[in-house]
Amino acid sequence: MEFCKAFNARTQEMEAGQPCPVIITYFTDKSFQMDIKTPPASYLLKKAAKIQSGGKAPGKETVGTVTAAQIREIAEIKMKDLNAGDIDAAMQIIAGSAKSMGIEVVG
């Protein structure tokens, strides 16, 4: 019950239905530590491109488009969970994810 209360309190500002990976460390004294990550890049990209799923043949078919500004916004959200030194590197990671899903980056 304690976990449910803590989880609900920490996620109340998040959008309903938005996936949020959580790392839970449970200790022998029945205490726990919870680390809530940012939503997956694929979820944010699909939402920005307004599509239901990625392409079945990435590189050969384009299922949607996102702007460079949207890529930057997603990179800023994901920055703490990415292995990137600056925002430009984070944007390249997100743009690569978009390309692998069949989403074209314009602008």
Steps between C-alpha positions, in 0.01 A plus 500: 500500500788734581643449149167584333467821698859606423466412129171686462640805676808514276310443175194720554632772265560252218254455216251218560592187304857615436749216553765567762776245558572457870799343672403369842757393757349303784696458823480226766363744757195536268598849392536583134652751262323603182660666196242615243649549154376718217258351245662297219620700199284285273187606692593869480587473129172324415309766692685784322451340157135417584534136397391174664810293424836516328563387144521134406792569264702792645717668239265389223174647623422821687206484738521852640708814542632704790669838498844582633328704774305191608822295501661765723200498736512119530879511551455751783244272667721191458833671579536361853452141377721524190872439479565837336731782600293784355165574339635462144620146572164420661322634190708269279402201717130591477525565124659155459213345693253683276675374187496142629123530547439633150440858615655775288658804665423822309633849551 
